[in-house]
Amino acid sequence: MYGLERGSPGILHATRPRNVYDVTGAGDMVLAMLAMARANGASWSMAMDLGNVAGGLEVEKFGCVPISRAEIIDELQQMDSASARKILSLPRLLERLHARHASQKIVFTNGVFDILHAGHVQYLSFARSQGDLLVVGVNTDESVRRLKGQNRPINTLEDRMAVLAALESVSYVTAFEEDTPLELITAITPSV
């Protein structure tokens, strides 16, 4: 799902791959979840993420079938592993930084991190030592192709982000579509 708000760049709200059995009712399920989430005070970013979850559950079923609250909660809990909590869209990352880390020294770095090696691990550990938390920006697959050629990346964005999120030194991981992280840095305003 792509969120586009006036005065800001659009944000891609990715979903996880699903076993698609039937798409009947998936769009309606997404719209119903968006409406319910917004009516209950969720941000557009959170509502879109919840819409993705509901639509994803719907396509894994035959026909137009209601999705229960328990199914949504189970799905969210599965997604909420320690490393998965570190992978955030930019709007969710900014919410988290402002709500939980406003007084902390934020360190930022970025890269492709296609094949993680010992040098990356040492570099990220050093970067983390420069502040209270480390945010890592990762080029999307399309951005990597523009920068490094059509045969790259070797690993998908989701895989690259998951590996980074599993590192103890990394606090948060977010993706960016541009060729440089300037917009991301401007939004995050890190100390280092």
Summary of the structure (lengths in Angstrom):
residues: 192
radius of gyration: 17.7
end to end distance: 31.5
largest distance: 52.9
contacts: 549
relative contact order: 0.14
helix: 47%
strand: 12%
